[in-house]
């Protein structure tokens, strides 16, 4: 059976062949994690660029390109020279020209045209959009890691909810989310927190110094080994208001409708229409105009987002995070499409759920936890 790296190499080989390329150079941190099965070439997390690159040749060779500062650590702790043939160069040479890395790659292949994932030099076209499609269908090993990440993220969010108390600031709650995720070796590229009226005022509530009184929403994108899941939770002090219950139930119906429609071959524009119809059926027709509904996930927080002109289609073994929202509430989990049906991977222990049955299938969305 082919290994995860071999499967991905084959996908890139087919892409190189179709585009008339001698090879494809992966430098972005997300793509390095993808091709290596979860390893990291990252040092500076403010940049997409990594401190090493993997060159996949049309003939299947895999070459690790890195300077003399990074190569010893990479071969000792990150990747194996048996899977990625190392080519090392002085760090001064790497800094000499934006074309240096491209020249090294072409030289390693004995000539020909190469492409890169993210822009490195004008001499090599950037084809991230094509590479992205190679990432869509998860391998068996990736699915295992994704489910473990989802489980740990869901548990971490539940632990945070047990720790926080009314009167704390959104900033403090956000720090608690990052800390609890960090205990599971999970980073959090996105953390949002909204207390009370900020939930209805903003769809992307960057944490502020506002204190939580009655209701709080916690949102996280959680990353480990390059893979990223997304989840949202709402907590209410005492009994939830009838209005918030009705809005959350309606949002959960939109979520269930999207899960039910997430089937192989369905287009992003069709999924958008499913969401629009569900909002209308729930008597909140204008809410779809106030925030995007989410979409495919993987090595980006969103690989693509459903919208009226989206031509992307659902692939087998692909992950999704839909995030429907109605003013004052939101529903978000990460799921994987396997064997024709979605499986939720980010559930939190002992958290209330809202169940909707569509086409004979029950879908459980996260509800509101009353404390």
N, C-alpha and C positions, 0 to 999 in steps of 0.2 A: 504494500500500500504506500502511495506517495506521501511524503511528509508535508506538513503545512507549508514550509518554505518552498518545497518543490512544486506544490500546487500553484502557489502565487508566482513563482518563476515562470511556469508554463503560461500563465495568463499574460505576463509581461512579454514573453517571447512572441505570443500570437499578436499582441499589440505592435511590437517592433516590426514584425513581418508585414502587417497590414499597412503600416505607415512608412515602410521603406527605410527603417532605421537600423543602424548597426548595434545600437544599445540604448537603454534608458537609464538615466542617472537620477537616483532618489536622494535628495538632500533634506527635504522637509522632515521635521521631527515626527509628524504623524505617519508619514510613509515609511520612515526608517523603522518605527515601531511595528507597522504592518508587515513589512517584508521579513523582519527578524523574529516575528512571533512574540512581540511585546518588549523588546529591548529598546534602549534609549540612546540617542546621539545628542541629547539635549544638555546644555549647560546654562545658556541664557534663555530663560523661559519667556522673555519679552519678544522673542523672534521666532518666526517659522523655521528659519534656517537652523540646521544642526551642525555639530562640530565634526561630523564625518558623513560620508556618502556611500551608498551602495550602487554599484553599476551592474545592471543585468544585461548581458549581451544577448544578441539574437540567437546565438547558439546555446544559450543556457548557462554560460559562465556567470558566476557571481563574484564581484570584486569589491573589497572594502578599501576606500580611499580616505586616508586621514594623515594629518601632520604628525611630526615626531613627538609632539606634546601628548596627543591623545591615543596614538596607536597602542602603546604598551598596556594601558588600562583597558582599552576596548577588547584586546585579545585575551587579557587575563580575566576580565569580569563581565564582559557584555556579549561577545559573539565568539564563535569558534573559527579558527583558520581553516578547518576542514570543510566548512560550509561557505566561507567568504574569504577568498584569496586576498591577502593584504598587500597594498601598495602604499608605502610610506614616503613622505617628502618633508623637507625642512619647512618649518612654519613661516620663515621669512619669504620663501618662494610662494607660498600660498597667498601671502598678503600682497605680492608684487603686482598682480593683475586679476581682474575679474574673469579673464579667459584662462587663467592657469589651470583651474580644476577641469575645465572642458578639455584642454590640451592633454592633460594627464589621462583623462578617460578615453579620448580618441587614440592616444598612443597605446594604451593598454589593449585596445581592440584591433590595433594594426590599421587604423584608418576608418573612414566612413562617417556618416552623419549620426549624431546622437541628439536626443531630446532630454529635457530635464522636467522634473515635476513642477518646481517653483522657479521663477525667473532667476538665472544666475549670470547669464551673459547673452548679448544679442546674437551671438553666433549659434546658439542652441535654442530651438523653440521650446517654450514651456507648455506641457500638455497635461496639466493637472486634471482638467476636465475628463480626459480619456482615462487617466490612471484611476480616478475616483470610481469609475464603473468597475474596475478590476477588484475594488474593495467591497462591493455591495454584498455578494453572497458569502456568508461566513463559512469558514472551514469547521470541521467537527471540533478541533482543538479550540478554535476561537469561541465557539458556542459554549463550551465548558467554562472558559475564562470569563466570558460575558455574564453567564448565569451566576458565577461566584461573585463577580463584581456587583451585579444587581442585588444579590442577597445581602452582601456586606453593606452596600449603600443604604438599602432599606432598613437594615438593623441599626445602622449608625444614626439615621434620621430619627428613628424611634427613641434611641437613647438620648438624643438631644432634647426631644420633646419632654422626656421624663426629668430632665435637668433644669430647663428654663422655667422662669416664674414671671407672672404679671409684674410690671414695673421695670423690667429690664428693657434696655434699648434695642432697637433693630441691629445696631452695630455689634452689640454684645452677643446677641443671638447668632448673628452671622459668624462671629469668631468661634462660637461654640460648635457650629456646623463644620467649619473648616478643621477644628481641632479633633472632633470625633471621627470625621472621615480620615484625617491624617493618621489616627491610631491604627487604621486598617490599611495603611500605605496607599491611601487614595488622595489624589489632589482634587481641587475644586476650582476649575476655570471659571465657573459662574456660581455665585451665591447671591440670592435675592431674598429680602425679608420685608414684609409689609405688615404694619400694625394698624388695625382698625380702619379708619377712613382711607388710608393710603392704598389698601387693597383695591378699592373701587376707583381710585384716582389714577393709578399708574399700572400699566401692564408689565413694566420692567422696573420694579421698585428696588433700586440700589439702596442698601441699608443706610438709614439715617439715624440721628440721635433721638428720634421719636420713641416714646416709651409705649410698650404694649399694655393695654388695659383690658379689652374684651376679646378681640379676635386677632389672630396672627397667622400669616401665611409664610411658610418656609419653602424655599426653592433651591435645588442644587443640581448642577451638572457635575458628575463624579467620574474621575478618570484614573485608570490604572492599566499599566501595560499598553498605553495608547488608546484603548477602548474607552468609550464614554457613555454613561447612562444619564438620564434626566428623571427627576421626580419632584413632586410638589405635595405639601401637606398643609392642612388648615386645622387650627386648634381654637377652641372657644372656651372661655371661662363661663361655666354654668350652661344653662340651656341655650341652644342656638336659636336665633330668631326664626320665625316662620318664613320670612322673606329670604333669608340666607339659605335655609333648607331647600326652598323651592328653586332658587337659582342654582344651587349646587346639584340638585337632582336633574335639572335641565341640562347642565353642563356635562354631567355624567352620561346622560342620554346621547349627547353629541359624541362623547368619547366612545361609548359602546358602538354607536353607528359607524365610527371610523374603524374601530377594531374589526367589526364584522365585514367591512368592505376591504380590509387590507388582505387582498388575495393576489396571488401571482398573476402578473400581466395587467393589473389595474393601473391606470395612469394617475399621475399626480393631479391632473385637472379633474378627473372623475372623482377622486377622493375629496377634492375641494368642494365639488358639487354635493357630495354626500353630506359633508359638514354643513353646507349652506341649507340644504333641505332639512337637516335635523334641527338646526337653529330655528328655522321657520316653523317646524312642527311643534317645537317647544315654546313657541310664541315669543322668541327673542331674535327676530330675523336680522336686525342690524348689527348684532354683536360680532358677526364674522368679519365685519369691516374694521373692527377695532384692534385686531391682533391676528398674527398668522397662527395657523393651527398645528404647526410642527411638521414632522415628516421623518425621513430616513435618518438613522444615526449609525455611528460606527467609530471611525477614527477622527471624526469631527463631531461637534455637538449637534450639528445637523448636516448630513451629507447633501440633502436637498429638502426643500420646503414645498408643500402642495400649494398651488395657486392656479388661477384660471387658465394660464398658458403653459402649465408644467407638462412636459412630454416624457418625463421620467416614468418608468413603470416598476411596479413591485417585483422584486426578484425572490427566488426561493432562498430560504435561510438568511433572510435580511432582517435587520433590527429597525424598530420604529419607536419614536416618542411623540405621540400626539399630545397637544397641550391646549385643548379648547378652554375658553374662558368667557364668563359673563361678568359684567361689572360687579366687583365684590367677591368673586370666587374663581376657582380654577381647578382643573383636574389634569394630572400628568403622571404617567407611568411609562416605563420602557418595556417593550414586548419584542419577542422574536417570532417570526413566521416560520413554523416548522410543520411539515406534513399537512399543509393547507390551512392551519389554524394558528392564531397568535397565542403565545404563552407569556404571561406577565412575569418579569424577573426582578422587579424592584419593590415588591410588597413589603410592608412593615408589619412586624408582629403585633397582634392585638390592636389593630387599627380598624375603625369602622369602615364598612364598604357599602356601596350603593349598587344594587343588582338590577340590570335590565335584560330582558329576554328578547332577542331579535332572531328571527328565522329559526326558532327552536333552540338557540344557543344562549346560555346565560353568561353575561359579562359583568365582572365585579370591579367597579371603579372605587378609588379611595373617597371616603366621605369626610365628615368633620368629627374630630375627637373632642369630646366635651370633658373638661377637667374640673 
